[in-house]
Amino acid sequence: MSGGDAMRILISGASVAGPVLAYWLNRHGFSATLVERAPTLRKTGGHAVDLFRPSLGIVERMGLRRQVLDGEVGTERVTFLLEGAKPIRLDHHRALGVTTDAHVEIMRDDLSEIFYHATREDVEYVFGDSITSIENGRDEVRVTFERGSPRTFDLVIGADGLHSNVRGLVFGEEHRFAHHLGGYVAVATVPDHLGLSAEMITLAGPGRMLALYSPRHLNEARVIFMFRSPDRLDYHYRDTQRQKELLREHFAGVGWETPRLLAELDHAPAFYFDEITQLRLERWSQGRVSLVGDAAYCPGPAVGASTSMAVIGAYVLAGELAAAGGDHTVAFASYEREMTAYVQAARDYAARMVKQVIPGSQAQVWAGAQALRVIGWLPGRLGRALSKRANSTGVHDDVEVKSYADGPHG
Ligand SMILES: Cc1cc2nc3c(=O)[nH]c(=O)nc-3n(C[C@H](O)[C@H](O)[C@H](O)COP(=O)(O)OP(=O)(O)OC[C@H]3O[C@@H](n4cnc5c(N)ncnc54)[C@H](O)[C@@H]3O)c2cc1C
């Protein structure tokens, strides 16, 4: 379909899932509009995210593989400082080789920018606005915005992240779908006072871990803090002072550079704090509205490697719409069918990862140290085979993605 009769699809959120969806919709002959709440493309750097083999395949089909590889974070070595154990140094590729044999780590905002540049000529971008109401009608969707005039679309897709606005408007309040995985995560931009280039340092003790790294193209570092908390903590999502206090409480008495990193939080130009939440929605579509990426099936921020899932979900959703000739009732059902097993596996993986990444006891810290030493001397392929047997770590590497024909849909 082309020209004036192309189906008009509104996407909320221009990070990863949104622009990838827009790219493939456009390639299939649909007309996509993206509305993004941020006033411009986010350029705070975000955090490092992962693309595994199947999502890299999609990136390749978009002609963007070279650009994504050029944007790699560039970590070469990882030093593990595990409380009560001697430091362990590993080649980063060897450590990653245990879970994957094809993988790229890139800053989320760099990835988002690559997708934006690949789509901006063909897709309408509206920055600095947000949907305020959605009337999910039989023949079309009427949408109102905070700033822009009301408009109608054939379909609306929420690609607006874990705390999705579209999901809230159409599917109900987040607490109905959000499951606490037992921990919290924070990321802050801090000075690279150790001159880390190409090295990541990870420190872990009972109930907490932190990692410090500096992407090779930035003069600053990122510190990621994670801690266990079986119960939900009491804080407001906008109260960053309280969130920083919570971090200081949970990392009190931790050695190495931790006191300095905690002090840096007061000057951090970018700070993020959130519960490690897993979304469990039974359906991701309702009428003419659907969800993609973290908005639909976030398995848990920082533990689920969900960027790959956002890329794959966007590709599949666009492909199913094309295959169904724009019939959303058929396409949304097929999209859910195609993604369900992968999403379930990713949920299980994320729930296990929280426990592995943040050890629960000193015994688990030691067990982690032993496992890392084994990784240090096992050949990559053998380590990968054992890891897959023990842990199904291949979830993001092994998923089989359906292939969709290119070109305008029928
Ligand atoms: C601390 C942290 C660490 C992570 N580490 C990893 C990792 O190591 N590996 C990995 O693969 N993944 C990681 N992730 C997850 C990864 O960031 C997400 O899976 C990925 O970004 C999902 O992309 P998305 O496009 O679905 O949503 P998001 O990236 O969350 O983007 C949502 C977009 O919607 C916009 N938006 C929000 N509300 C509105 C609104 N009302 N109107 C319009 N737009 C709106 C936002 O501004 C944003 O641009 C991590 C996440 C966090 C928080």
The ligand as an SDF file (V2000), in Angstrom:
LIG
                    3D

 53 58  0  0  0  0  0  0  0  0999 V2000
   19.3390    0.5550   34.5000 C   0  0  0  0  0  0  0  0  0  0  0  0
   19.0110   -0.2600   33.3110 C   0  0  0  0  0  0  0  0  0  0  0  0
   19.9580   -1.1240   32.8010 C   0  0  0  0  0  0  0  0  0  0  0  0
   19.6510   -1.8900   31.6850 C   0  0  0  0  0  0  0  0  0  0  0  0
   20.5840   -2.7370   31.2110 N   0  0  0  0  0  0  0  0  0  0  0  0
   20.3180   -3.4570   30.1130 C   0  0  0  0  0  0  0  0  0  0  0  0
   21.2900   -4.3300   29.5780 C   0  0  0  0  0  0  0  0  0  0  0  0
   22.3780   -4.4920   30.1210 O   0  0  0  0  0  0  0  0  0  0  0  0
   20.9750   -4.9930   28.4400 N   0  0  0  0  0  0  0  0  0  0  0  0
   19.7810   -4.8480   27.8220 C   0  0  0  0  0  0  0  0  0  0  0  0
   19.5690   -5.4440   26.7710 O   0  0  0  0  0  0  0  0  0  0  0  0
   18.8340   -4.0610   28.3100 N   0  0  0  0  0  0  0  0  0  0  0  0
   19.0720   -3.3680   29.4500 C   0  0  0  0  0  0  0  0  0  0  0  0
   18.1140   -2.5540   29.9560 N   0  0  0  0  0  0  0  0  0  0  0  0
   16.7750   -2.5500   29.3420 C   0  0  0  0  0  0  0  0  0  0  0  0
   16.7060   -1.6590   28.1030 C   0  0  0  0  0  0  0  0  0  0  0  0
   17.0350   -0.3320   28.4070 O   0  0  0  0  0  0  0  0  0  0  0  0
   15.2770   -1.7570   27.5710 C   0  0  0  0  0  0  0  0  0  0  0  0
   14.9040   -3.1010   27.3950 O   0  0  0  0  0  0  0  0  0  0  0  0
   15.1390   -1.0840   26.2300 C   0  0  0  0  0  0  0  0  0  0  0  0
   15.5700    0.2540   26.2960 O   0  0  0  0  0  0  0  0  0  0  0  0
   13.6650   -1.1790   25.8350 C   0  0  0  0  0  0  0  0  0  0  0  0
   13.3860   -0.3150   24.7880 O   0  0  0  0  0  0  0  0  0  0  0  0
   11.9460    0.2910   24.6020 P   0  0  0  0  0  0  0  0  0  0  0  0
   12.0420    1.1100   23.3630 O   0  0  0  0  0  0  0  0  0  0  0  0
   10.9300   -0.7650   24.7100 O   0  0  0  0  0  0  0  0  0  0  0  0
   11.6980    1.2200   25.8870 O   0  0  0  0  0  0  0  0  0  0  0  0
   12.5680    2.4100   26.4720 P   0  0  0  0  0  0  0  0  0  0  0  0
   13.9780    2.3360   26.0620 O   0  0  0  0  0  0  0  0  0  0  0  0
   12.2590    2.4690   27.9330 O   0  0  0  0  0  0  0  0  0  0  0  0
   11.9600    3.6980   25.7590 O   0  0  0  0  0  0  0  0  0  0  0  0
   10.6910    4.1980   26.0200 C   0  0  0  0  0  0  0  0  0  0  0  0
   10.5810    5.5400   25.3050 C   0  0  0  0  0  0  0  0  0  0  0  0
    9.2640    6.0300   25.4980 O   0  0  0  0  0  0  0  0  0  0  0  0
    9.3450    7.3950   25.8640 C   0  0  0  0  0  0  0  0  0  0  0  0
    8.1560    7.7220   26.6320 N   0  0  0  0  0  0  0  0  0  0  0  0
    7.8680    7.4340   27.9210 C   0  0  0  0  0  0  0  0  0  0  0  0
    6.6660    7.9320   28.2520 N   0  0  0  0  0  0  0  0  0  0  0  0
    6.1810    8.5370   27.1400 C   0  0  0  0  0  0  0  0  0  0  0  0
    4.9810    9.2380   26.8590 C   0  0  0  0  0  0  0  0  0  0  0  0
    4.0640    9.4600   27.8050 N   0  0  0  0  0  0  0  0  0  0  0  0
    4.8060    9.7090   25.6170 N   0  0  0  0  0  0  0  0  0  0  0  0
    5.7420    9.5400   24.6550 C   0  0  0  0  0  0  0  0  0  0  0  0
    6.9110    8.9040   24.8710 N   0  0  0  0  0  0  0  0  0  0  0  0
    7.1140    8.4060   26.1060 C   0  0  0  0  0  0  0  0  0  0  0  0
   10.6310    7.4870   26.6730 C   0  0  0  0  0  0  0  0  0  0  0  0
   11.0990    8.8260   26.7500 O   0  0  0  0  0  0  0  0  0  0  0  0
   11.5340    6.6060   25.8380 C   0  0  0  0  0  0  0  0  0  0  0  0
   12.1260    7.2930   24.7800 O   0  0  0  0  0  0  0  0  0  0  0  0
   18.3800   -1.7920   31.0770 C   0  0  0  0  0  0  0  0  0  0  0  0
   17.4260   -0.9100   31.5790 C   0  0  0  0  0  0  0  0  0  0  0  0
   17.7440   -0.1600   32.6930 C   0  0  0  0  0  0  0  0  0  0  0  0
   16.7090    0.7780   33.2210 C   0  0  0  0  0  0  0  0  0  0  0  0
  1  2  1  0
  2  3  1  0
  2 52  2  0
  3  4  2  0
  4  5  1  0
  4 50  1  0
  5  6  2  0
  6  7  1  0
  6 13  1  0
  7  8  2  0
  7  9  1  0
  9 10  1  0
 10 11  2  0
 10 12  1  0
 12 13  2  0
 13 14  1  0
 14 15  1  0
 14 50  1  0
 15 16  1  0
 16 17  1  0
 16 18  1  0
 18 19  1  0
 18 20  1  0
 20 21  1  0
 20 22  1  0
 22 23  1  0
 23 24  1  0
 24 25  2  0
 24 26  1  0
 24 27  1  0
 27 28  1  0
 28 29  2  0
 28 30  1  0
 28 31  1  0
 31 32  1  0
 32 33  1  0
 33 34  1  0
 33 48  1  0
 34 35  1  0
 35 36  1  0
 35 46  1  0
 36 37  1  0
 36 45  1  0
 37 38  2  0
 38 39  1  0
 39 40  1  0
 39 45  2  0
 40 41  1  0
 40 42  2  0
 42 43  1  0
 43 44  2  0
 44 45  1  0
 46 47  1  0
 46 48  1  0
 48 49  1  0
 50 51  2  0
 51 52  1  0
 52 53  1  0
M  END
$$$$
